[in-house]
Amino acid sequence: MRDFVLFAHIILGLALIAFPIIILLYLKKQTNWIKPLSFATAAISWILLLPAGKLYITFYPATKTLIKAGSWSWAHSIIMETKEHWGLLLPIIATVAAGMVFTGKAEESKRWWILTIILSALLGIMGRIVKIGALQ
Amino acid sequence: MIKFNFYLGATVSAWLLVILIVIAEFIVQFKTFLASTFGHHWIGKAVIVTFAFLAFGFLLKNRNSIGDLSDDKLAWYSVLGSLIVIFLFFIIEFFK
């Protein structure tokens, strides 16, 4: 169960880096699949909350205990606390980006897609730091 | 197409999230209230922020600015500001 949720979390998170990159590359070419892909990306950002929440609420407490007992307690207090809350803004950012594509403001959507990519990548890196923190 | 102001919905939810985090960290009863109402304080924040995004996106659908600030700039700086404030808040809390 844990592995399935973890893989879903990672795969959906990677999609939130890959899909916006594809959207940015083809945004000016007015291809007919940009809107469906934008919608799918925003949908994925909301769906991602499910495995993220399951991991955080069900499986993370044991990891948290390990981190807080070790020498990297900041990995929970700063990194994980920030990650769990930044993650709540990710679907809103991706939805704004998709919303701009749907309302004909493709140019305005660019910086929101870039923010989606950067934030998704940062959340992934932060997850890795938390994982390492449990081993310290 | 249904009108929806993505920018102002994002603006309100970005700052509301900061407010919820700060209140939940300083007032234990509020964090407990979120946990007992929604099952976990994180779920509570997620539900409230999502509801605010949708509600204010629809309520403010006919506005394109707040005061002198255009909604796109307001949303952009609010979201960036929220991300920065959240990170700084937990750094300060850790070293306090």
Interface residues (C-beta under 8 A of the other chain):
Chain A: L49 G53 Y56 I57 W74 S77 I78 E81 T82 E84 H85 W86 L88 L89 P91 I92 I93 T95 V96 G99 M100 F102 T103 E108 R111 L115 L119
Chain B: M1 F4 F6 Y7 G9 A10 S13 A14 L17 I21 G39 H40 W42 I43 K45 A46 V49 T50 F53 D72 A75 W76 V79 L80 S82 L83 I86 F87 F90 I91 E93 F94
